[in-house]
Amino acid sequence: MEGAIVLYPSPAIGHLISMVELGKLLLKHYPSLSIKVLITTLPFNTGSTAPYINRVSATTTSITFHHLPTISLSNSNSSPHHETLAFEVLRLNNPYVHQALVSISKNCTVRALIMDVFCTPALSVAVELNIPAYYFFTSGACFLDALLYLPTIHRSTTKSLKDLNTNLEFPGLPPIPSTDMAKPILDRNDEAYERILNASNHLPKSAGIIVNTFELLEPRAIKTISDGLCVPDEPTTPPLYCIGPLIATDNRTSGDGGSHDCLKWLNSQRSQSVVFLCFGSLGLFSADQLKEIAVGLERSGQRFLWVVRSPPAEDQSKGLVVKSWAPQVAVLNHDSVAGFVTHCGWNSALEAICAGVPMVAWPLYAEQRFNRVVLVEEMKLALPMNESEDGFVSAAEVEKRIRELMDSEEGNSVRMQVLAMKAAAEAAMSEGGSSRVALSKFVESWTRG
């Protein structure tokens, strides 16, 4: 099969990693393809991508990266959300995306453009160049369900979600507290809300939506979307391709050689005895919150491995505190790890599921509060970490949830469910599994013509 697939990810490192994993999956089963990745540089920190890009370039020669010219932003933007700035940069990128696609087309046939939801402005470029455009949704089908239905909710009220003080009823989902929706869409007067609503309206206009999930993980949401119930005013719903779980087996973005010390430490611990705490590349806590976590961990009596940007000074007699970074996939798959306190980023949740590790859900940003509801209420794969109104989590709550996860009937129930989903994930990605079939159908969709 000749031709190129162009991937256009959001600049955030987690989105880039997921998109590159999709490229690797395509190459594994369709090795004659070439993968071109368009790279955007943002004027604020989203986690350094350069080491990751360099490593992929060195190890996977069929994936090449095309850096788009840097966009400079005016200071007129009033939205407090990074997402708004990302949308604006990606809107301003359109002429460069057009230029890149035309340039790539001179040397090979561009079979498809696969883009992140943040990259919605590029849909018009693909239409202009007659290139099939697909979305790659880097969160789960449940959040896709909610985004597709957002325009319907928007038309049903004049209030912002933050002011509704009610549960939102999405088709195919458990009730979602309105304040648990992603922060950028809580205020309908915020520019971020307008941009995301626009993306929601454009999702059904694509050639298809690829989702990093698998059928048995989110059966209700997947069926609801496929049946068209999330877009009641659209004539059709684009095909849904659930091709996951895509997991980066080595997603290091740091060159810190000390990271493997934590694996050595885990080797010295008893089987299924350690709680792992990690909160993503943007997960930051106040000094007071760090102290509460430290006290809660000590009081829980459990061994722990805690990854934190600025560790507290106190001695941690029962655990290991790692500054900044740890090899998360390797840690989760280590025999001594029995629980995972996570920020509920979708990549991290999938990594835990594939490792068979139950979770305590402690969301911090983006759509993570929504993910907590789904992981706890719909999937039964996590216990909730509950915070006060100002977002603060007490040492008592940290202690309670860790004890519950490691030594209670409810914790054991979550553990059994996660192990069942681990087996289901392996089956989905195997020959003849649902995700392999979905990948084949996706490729067929742009090769038929």
C-alpha positions as CSV (number, residue, x, y, z in Angstrom):
1,M,0.0,0.0,0.0
2,E,1.5,3.3,-1.1
3,G,0.8,6.7,0.4
4,A,1.1,8.8,3.5
5,I,-1.0,9.4,6.5
6,V,-0.7,12.9,8.0
7,L,-1.1,13.1,11.7
8,Y,-1.9,16.5,13.2
9,P,-1.9,16.3,17.1
10,S,-2.5,18.9,19.7
11,P,0.9,20.2,21.0
12,A,0.4,18.7,24.5
13,I,2.8,15.8,25.1
14,G,0.1,13.3,26.1
15,H,-1.8,14.0,22.9
16,L,1.4,13.7,20.8
17,I,2.3,10.4,22.4
18,S,-1.2,9.0,21.7
19,M,-1.1,10.1,18.1
20,V,2.4,8.7,17.5
21,E,1.2,5.4,19.0
22,L,-1.6,5.4,16.4
23,G,1.0,5.9,13.7
24,K,3.0,3.0,15.0
25,L,-0.1,0.8,15.1
26,L,-0.8,1.6,11.5
27,L,2.8,0.9,10.5
28,K,2.7,-2.5,12.3
29,H,-0.2,-3.7,10.2
30,Y,0.4,-1.7,7.1
31,P,4.2,-1.3,6.8
32,S,4.2,0.3,3.3
33,L,2.6,3.4,4.6
34,S,4.6,6.5,5.7
35,I,3.5,8.6,8.6
36,K,4.0,12.4,8.6
37,V,3.4,14.2,11.9
38,L,2.8,18.0,12.0
39,I,4.3,19.6,15.1
40,T,3.1,22.8,16.6
41,T,5.1,24.8,19.2
42,L,3.0,26.7,21.8
43,P,4.2,29.8,23.5
44,F,3.7,28.2,27.0
45,N,4.8,25.0,28.7
46,T,2.9,21.8,28.0
47,G,5.8,19.5,28.8
48,S,8.8,19.3,26.6
49,T,8.3,17.2,23.4
50,A,11.8,17.5,21.9
51,P,13.4,14.4,23.6
52,Y,10.3,12.3,22.8
53,I,10.3,13.4,19.1
54,N,14.1,12.8,18.8
55,R,13.7,9.3,20.2
56,V,10.8,8.4,17.9
57,S,12.8,9.8,14.9
58,A,15.8,7.6,15.8
59,T,13.8,4.4,16.3
60,T,11.0,4.6,13.8
61,T,12.2,5.9,10.4
62,S,8.8,5.6,8.7
63,I,7.5,8.3,11.0
64,T,8.8,11.8,10.1
65,F,8.1,15.1,11.9
66,H,7.3,18.3,10.1
67,H,7.7,21.4,12.4
68,L,5.2,24.1,11.5
69,P,6.4,27.8,11.9
70,T,6.0,29.2,15.4
71,I,2.9,31.3,15.9
72,S,3.1,34.5,17.9
73,L,0.0,35.4,19.9
74,S,-1.3,38.9,20.8
75,N,-1.9,39.7,24.4
76,S,-5.6,40.4,23.8
77,N,-6.8,36.9,24.9
78,S,-8.8,37.2,28.2
79,S,-9.5,33.5,28.7
80,P,-7.7,31.9,31.7
81,H,-7.5,28.5,30.0
82,H,-4.5,27.1,28.1
83,E,-7.0,25.3,25.9
84,T,-8.2,28.7,24.5
85,L,-4.6,29.6,23.5
86,A,-4.1,26.2,22.0
87,F,-7.3,26.6,19.9
88,E,-6.1,30.0,18.7
89,V,-2.6,28.8,17.8
90,L,-4.1,25.9,15.9
91,R,-6.5,28.2,14.1
92,L,-3.7,30.5,13.0
93,N,-1.8,27.4,11.9
94,N,-4.2,26.7,9.0
95,P,-2.1,28.4,6.2
96,Y,0.9,26.4,7.4
97,V,-1.1,23.2,7.5
98,H,-2.3,23.8,4.0
99,Q,1.3,24.5,2.9
100,A,2.6,21.3,4.6
101,L,-0.1,19.1,3.0
102,V,0.6,20.5,-0.4
103,S,4.3,20.0,0.1
104,I,3.8,16.4,1.3
105,S,1.4,15.7,-1.6
106,K,4.2,16.4,-4.1
107,N,6.1,13.3,-3.1
108,C,3.3,10.9,-2.1
109,T,-0.4,10.5,-2.0
110,V,-1.9,11.8,1.2
111,R,-4.5,9.1,2.0
112,A,-5.9,10.8,5.1
113,L,-5.5,13.6,7.6
114,I,-6.0,12.4,11.2
115,M,-6.3,15.3,13.6
116,D,-6.9,16.1,17.2
117,V,-10.2,17.8,18.3
118,F,-8.2,20.9,19.1
119,C,-7.1,21.0,15.4
120,T,-10.7,21.3,14.1
121,P,-9.9,24.4,12.0
122,A,-7.9,22.1,9.7
123,L,-11.1,20.3,8.7
124,S,-11.7,23.1,6.1
125,V,-8.2,22.7,4.7
126,A,-8.7,19.0,4.2
127,V,-12.0,19.6,2.5
128,E,-10.3,22.2,0.2
129,L,-7.6,19.7,-0.7
130,N,-10.0,16.8,-1.1
131,I,-8.3,14.8,1.6
132,P,-10.4,12.6,3.9
133,A,-10.3,14.0,7.4
134,Y,-10.6,11.9,10.5
135,Y,-10.6,12.9,14.2
136,F,-8.4,11.0,16.6
137,F,-10.1,11.4,20.0
138,T,-7.4,10.9,22.7
139,S,-9.9,10.6,25.6
140,G,-12.5,7.9,26.0
141,A,-15.8,7.2,24.2
142,C,-17.8,8.5,27.2
143,F,-16.3,11.9,26.9
144,L,-16.8,11.8,23.2
145,D,-20.4,11.0,23.9
146,A,-20.7,14.1,26.1
147,L,-18.9,16.4,23.6
148,L,-21.1,15.3,20.7
149,Y,-24.2,16.0,22.9
150,L,-22.9,19.4,24.1
151,P,-24.6,21.4,21.3
152,T,-28.0,19.8,22.4
153,I,-27.4,20.9,26.0
154,H,-26.3,24.3,24.8
155,R,-29.6,24.8,23.0
156,S,-31.6,23.6,26.0
157,T,-30.5,26.3,28.5
158,T,-29.2,29.9,28.6
159,K,-27.2,29.2,31.8
160,S,-23.6,28.2,32.1
161,L,-22.9,24.6,33.2
162,K,-21.2,26.0,36.4
163,D,-24.5,27.7,37.4
164,L,-26.9,24.8,36.7
165,N,-26.2,23.0,40.0
166,T,-27.7,19.7,38.6
167,N,-26.8,16.4,37.1
168,L,-26.5,16.4,33.3
169,E,-28.3,13.6,31.5
170,F,-26.2,12.4,28.5
171,P,-27.5,9.5,26.5
172,G,-25.6,6.4,27.4
173,L,-23.8,7.8,30.4
174,P,-24.3,7.9,34.2
175,P,-25.6,11.3,35.5
176,I,-22.7,13.8,35.4
177,P,-22.7,16.7,37.9
178,S,-22.6,19.8,35.8
179,T,-19.6,21.1,37.7
180,D,-17.7,17.9,36.8
181,M,-17.5,18.8,33.2
182,A,-14.2,20.0,31.8
183,K,-13.3,23.4,33.3
184,P,-13.0,25.2,29.9
185,I,-16.7,24.5,29.1
186,L,-18.2,25.4,32.5
187,D,-18.7,29.1,31.5
188,R,-20.5,29.6,28.3
189,N,-19.3,33.2,28.2
190,D,-15.7,32.0,28.1
191,E,-14.0,31.9,24.7
192,A,-12.8,28.3,25.5
193,Y,-16.5,27.2,25.7
194,E,-17.2,28.7,22.2
195,R,-14.2,27.0,20.7
196,I,-15.1,23.6,22.2
197,L,-18.7,24.0,21.2
198,N,-17.5,24.7,17.6
199,A,-15.4,21.5,17.7
200,S,-18.4,19.6,19.0
201,N,-20.4,20.8,16.0
202,H,-17.7,19.8,13.5
203,L,-17.0,16.3,14.8
204,P,-20.0,14.8,12.9
205,K,-18.8,16.5,9.7
206,S,-15.6,14.3,9.6
207,A,-15.0,11.1,7.6
208,G,-14.9,9.2,10.9
209,I,-13.7,9.4,14.6
210,I,-10.9,7.1,15.8
211,V,-11.1,6.6,19.6
212,N,-8.4,5.2,21.9
213,T,-10.7,2.7,23.7
214,F,-12.1,-0.7,23.1
215,E,-15.7,-2.0,22.9
216,L,-15.9,-3.9,26.2
217,L,-14.6,-0.9,28.2
218,E,-17.3,1.5,27.1
219,P,-20.1,-0.5,25.5
220,R,-22.9,1.9,26.4
221,A,-21.3,5.0,25.1
222,I,-20.0,3.4,22.0
223,K,-23.5,2.0,21.1
224,T,-25.1,5.3,21.9
225,I,-22.8,7.3,19.6
226,S,-23.0,4.7,16.8
227,D,-26.8,4.8,17.0
228,G,-26.8,8.6,16.4
229,L,-28.4,9.4,19.8
230,C,-25.7,12.0,20.6
231,V,-26.3,14.1,17.5
232,P,-30.1,14.1,17.2
233,D,-30.1,17.0,14.8
234,E,-27.5,15.6,12.4
235,P,-28.5,13.4,9.4
236,T,-25.8,10.8,10.1
237,T,-23.1,10.0,12.7
238,P,-19.6,9.4,11.2
239,P,-18.2,5.9,11.6
240,L,-16.6,5.2,15.0
241,Y,-13.3,3.3,15.0
242,C,-12.4,2.0,18.5
243,I,-8.8,0.8,18.0
244,G,-7.4,0.9,21.5
245,P,-6.0,0.6,24.0
246,L,-2.9,2.3,22.6
247,I,-0.2,2.3,25.2
248,A,3.3,3.8,24.8
249,T,5.6,1.1,26.4
250,D,8.3,3.7,26.9
251,N,6.9,7.2,27.0
252,R,9.9,8.9,28.7
253,T,10.0,12.6,28.2
254,S,12.9,13.1,30.6
255,G,16.5,12.1,30.3
256,D,16.8,11.6,34.0
257,G,18.8,8.5,34.4
258,G,17.9,8.2,38.1
259,S,14.3,7.2,37.1
260,H,15.3,3.5,37.1
261,D,16.2,3.7,40.8
262,C,12.4,3.4,41.5
263,L,12.3,0.1,39.6
264,K,15.2,-1.2,41.7
265,W,13.4,-0.1,44.9
266,L,10.2,-1.9,43.7
267,N,12.3,-5.0,43.2
268,S,12.9,-5.0,46.9
269,Q,9.2,-4.8,47.9
270,R,6.8,-7.6,48.5
271,S,4.4,-8.6,45.7
272,Q,1.2,-6.5,45.5
273,S,2.3,-4.2,48.4
274,V,3.0,-0.8,46.9
275,V,0.6,2.1,46.1
276,F,1.9,4.3,43.2
277,L,1.0,8.0,43.1
278,C,1.5,10.0,39.9
279,F,-0.4,13.0,38.6
280,G,0.8,13.7,35.1
281,S,3.1,16.3,33.4
282,L,1.0,19.3,34.6
283,G,0.0,18.0,38.0
284,L,1.0,20.6,40.6
285,F,0.1,20.8,44.3
286,S,0.4,23.5,47.0
287,A,2.9,23.0,49.8
288,D,0.0,22.5,52.2
289,Q,-1.6,19.8,49.9
290,L,1.8,18.0,49.6
291,K,2.0,17.8,53.4
292,E,-1.5,16.4,53.6
293,I,-0.6,13.7,51.1
294,A,2.6,12.8,52.9
295,V,0.7,12.5,56.3
296,G,-2.1,10.5,54.7
297,L,0.4,8.1,53.1
298,E,2.3,7.6,56.4
299,R,-0.9,7.0,58.3
300,S,-2.2,4.5,55.8
301,G,0.6,2.1,56.7
302,Q,1.1,1.2,53.0
303,R,4.3,1.1,51.1
304,F,4.2,3.7,48.4
305,L,6.0,5.2,45.4
306,W,5.2,8.8,44.9
307,V,6.2,10.9,41.9
308,V,6.1,14.7,42.7
309,R,7.5,17.8,41.2
310,S,8.6,19.4,44.6
311,P,8.8,16.7,47.3
312,P,8.1,17.6,50.9
313,A,11.1,17.7,53.2
314,E,9.9,15.1,55.7
315,D,11.4,11.7,55.8
316,Q,9.2,9.0,54.2
317,S,9.9,5.9,56.2
318,K,7.5,3.6,54.3
319,G,8.0,4.8,50.8
320,L,10.0,6.2,48.0
321,V,9.5,9.8,46.7
322,V,10.7,10.4,43.2
323,K,11.2,13.9,41.9
324,S,9.5,14.9,38.6
325,W,9.3,11.6,36.7
326,A,9.1,7.8,36.8
327,P,8.6,5.2,34.0
328,Q,4.9,4.9,34.6
329,V,4.1,1.9,32.3
330,A,7.0,-0.1,33.8
331,V,6.0,0.9,37.3
332,L,2.4,-0.1,36.8
333,N,3.4,-3.4,35.4
334,H,5.7,-4.2,38.3
335,D,4.6,-7.1,40.4
336,S,4.9,-5.1,43.7
337,V,2.5,-2.4,42.6
338,A,-1.1,-3.0,43.7
339,G,-2.8,0.4,43.4
340,F,-2.6,3.6,41.5
341,V,-3.6,7.1,42.7
342,T,-4.0,9.0,39.4
343,H,-5.1,12.4,38.1
344,C,-7.5,10.5,35.7
345,G,-5.8,11.5,32.5
346,W,-7.1,9.0,29.9
347,N,-3.7,7.7,28.9
348,S,-2.9,7.0,32.5
349,A,-6.2,5.2,33.1
350,L,-5.6,3.0,30.0
351,E,-2.1,2.2,31.3
352,A,-3.5,1.1,34.6
353,I,-6.2,-1.0,33.0
354,C,-3.7,-2.7,30.7
355,A,-1.5,-3.4,33.8
356,G,-4.5,-4.7,35.8
357,V,-4.0,-2.1,38.5
358,P,-7.0,-0.6,40.4
359,M,-7.2,3.2,40.8
360,V,-8.0,5.9,43.2
361,A,-9.3,8.8,41.1
362,W,-8.0,12.3,42.0
363,P,-8.7,14.6,39.1
364,L,-6.8,17.9,38.6
365,Y,-7.5,19.5,35.3
366,A,-9.0,19.2,31.7
367,E,-11.8,16.5,31.5
368,Q,-10.4,14.6,34.5
369,R,-13.4,15.2,36.9
370,F,-15.6,13.8,34.2
371,N,-13.3,10.8,33.9
372,R,-13.5,10.2,37.6
373,V,-17.3,9.9,37.4
374,V,-16.9,7.4,34.5
375,L,-14.1,5.4,36.1
376,V,-16.0,5.1,39.4
377,E,-19.7,5.0,38.5
378,E,-19.7,3.5,35.0
379,M,-16.6,1.3,34.7
380,K,-16.2,0.4,38.5
381,L,-12.4,0.5,38.0
382,A,-11.6,3.2,40.6
383,L,-12.5,4.5,44.0
384,P,-13.1,8.3,44.3
385,M,-10.8,10.7,46.1
386,N,-13.2,13.3,47.5
387,E,-12.1,16.9,47.9
388,S,-13.6,19.9,49.8
389,E,-15.3,22.7,47.9
390,D,-12.0,24.5,47.4
391,G,-10.4,21.4,45.9
392,F,-8.3,20.5,49.0
393,V,-8.0,16.8,50.0
394,S,-7.3,16.1,53.6
395,A,-4.8,13.6,55.0
396,A,-7.7,11.6,56.5
397,E,-9.2,11.2,53.0
398,V,-5.9,10.1,51.5
399,E,-5.5,7.6,54.3
400,K,-9.1,6.3,54.0
401,R,-9.0,5.8,50.2
402,I,-5.6,4.1,50.2
403,R,-6.7,1.7,53.0
404,E,-9.9,1.1,51.2
405,L,-8.2,0.3,47.9
406,M,-5.6,-2.0,49.4
407,D,-7.7,-3.8,52.1
408,S,-11.5,-3.8,51.8
409,E,-14.3,-5.6,50.0
410,E,-15.0,-2.6,47.8
411,G,-11.3,-2.3,46.9
412,N,-11.2,-6.0,46.0
413,S,-14.3,-5.6,43.8
414,V,-12.5,-2.9,41.9
415,R,-9.4,-5.0,41.6
416,M,-11.4,-7.9,40.1
417,Q,-13.1,-5.6,37.6
418,V,-9.7,-4.1,36.5
419,L,-8.3,-7.6,36.0
420,A,-11.3,-8.5,33.8
421,M,-10.8,-5.4,31.7
422,K,-7.1,-6.2,31.3
423,A,-8.0,-9.5,29.8
424,A,-10.7,-7.8,27.6
425,A,-8.1,-5.2,26.4
426,E,-5.7,-8.0,25.4
427,A,-8.4,-9.8,23.5
428,A,-9.5,-6.6,21.7
429,M,-6.0,-6.0,20.4
430,S,-5.4,-9.7,19.3
431,E,-6.0,-11.1,15.9
432,G,-9.7,-11.0,15.2
433,G,-10.3,-8.8,18.2
434,S,-12.7,-5.8,18.1
435,S,-9.9,-3.2,17.9
436,R,-8.1,-5.0,15.2
437,V,-11.3,-5.3,13.2
438,A,-12.0,-1.6,13.7
439,L,-8.4,-0.7,12.5
440,S,-9.0,-2.7,9.3
441,K,-12.4,-1.0,8.7
442,F,-10.7,2.4,9.2
443,V,-8.0,1.6,6.6
444,E,-10.7,0.2,4.2
445,S,-12.6,3.5,4.5
446,W,-9.9,5.5,2.7
447,T,-8.6,2.8,0.4
448,R,-11.9,1.9,-1.2
449,G,-11.7,4.7,-3.7
